[in-house]
Structures are given as C-alpha cells and as structure tokens.
Amino acid sequence: MHVEIAIHENDFHEAVFANDATENAMAAKRASRALALRAEAAAQEVRDNAYYACYPVQTAYRDGVVNGLGGSAGDLAGVLAPEVAHALARALDEVHVMGRSYDELIRDHDRKTCDDFTCSIFGYLVDVARAVDAQLN
C-alpha cells in the first residue's frame, strides 16, 4: 500500500491513502459533515426567521425556498429540506464507517458488474458523496 502524508498549516494532518476506497470514504465523511451542518443551520433559520412564519410549519422550508428562489432551482432546493439532508448525511456517514472496514463496498467500480444489491446501493451513495464533496470545493 502506498501512503502519502499531506501536511499543511491549519490542516487536520490526516494521512492520504492512494486508494479509491479510502478517498471515497473520506468524501463520504466530508459530505456527511457538510450536509448535517447545513441542514441544522437551515432548520434553525426556518424556526427563528420571521420570513418563514407565514408558511405552515411542515412545509415552511419548501415554501420559503420555492417562493424566494423560484423556478426549477427553487423546486429542487425546496424538496431538499433539512430533514432530507439529515437523512442523507446519516447514510453518507454509514458509507464512511462501512468503507473503512469493507473497502470493497465503496471502491470505484462498474455497477453493471455488481452481483448484489448492497454493491449497487453503496455505489450510488459514493456517487452522492463525491458530488457533494465536489460542491464543497
């Protein structure tokens, strides 16, 4: 196994492994953290900001985003409510945890060759993790 240590000022000083499974696990960890933090901040704002007070509690986030942003982007953002982001963050956290013990689940692979459902699902979750992680940079 090839191991590189990347050290930068104010960095976490974590080892960077030249291995797709490890890179995917770390992307899942970063994505999970980012989604959870943003979901909690959005949920807090919906509870506290007077802008959302005119909407029913159950749909305040969706209604406020759709009306504020408008169009297809507003519709998309509206369904990605804090509860959705929290659930997705928990799934990505599980990808990170499982990937550290079972790296074969989260290596880059051709999903058409997966021989079971778990392989396919983890592949899609890795896609989500990498997409969220890419948006963070």
Residue pairs with C-beta under 8 A, 6 or more apart in sequence:
1 17
1 18
1 19
2 17
2 18
3 15
3 16
3 17
3 18
4 15
4 16
4 17
4 18
5 13
5 15
5 16
6 14
6 15
6 16
7 13
14 26
17 23
19 103
20 106
20 107
20 108
21 99
21 103
21 104
21 105
21 106
21 107
22 99
22 103
24 95
24 99
24 106
24 107
24 108
24 126
24 129
24 130
25 95
25 96
25 99
25 100
25 103
25 106
26 96
27 126
27 129
27 130
27 132
27 133
28 92
28 93
28 95
28 96
28 99
28 106
28 125
28 126
28 129
29 92
29 93
29 96
30 129
30 132
30 133
30 136
31 89
31 92
31 128
31 129
31 130
31 132
31 133
31 136
32 89
32 90
32 92
32 93
32 95
32 96
32 129
33 89
34 132
34 133
34 136
35 85
35 86
35 88
35 89
35 92
35 132
36 85
36 86
36 89
38 85
39 82
39 83
39 84
39 85
39 86
39 89
40 82
40 86
42 61
42 81
42 82
42 85
43 61
43 82
43 83
45 52
46 52
46 60
46 61
46 64
46 82
51 64
51 68
52 60
52 61
52 63
52 64
53 60
55 63
55 64
56 63
61 78
61 81
61 82
62 78
62 79
62 81
63 78
65 74
65 77
65 78
66 74
66 75
66 77
66 78
67 74
68 74
69 77
69 78
88 128
91 125
91 128
92 125
92 128
92 129
92 132
95 105
95 106
95 122
95 125
95 126
95 129
98 105
98 106
98 122
99 105
99 106
99 122
105 118
105 119
105 122
106 122
106 123
106 125
106 126
108 126
109 119
109 123
111 119
111 120
111 123
111 124
114 120
114 123
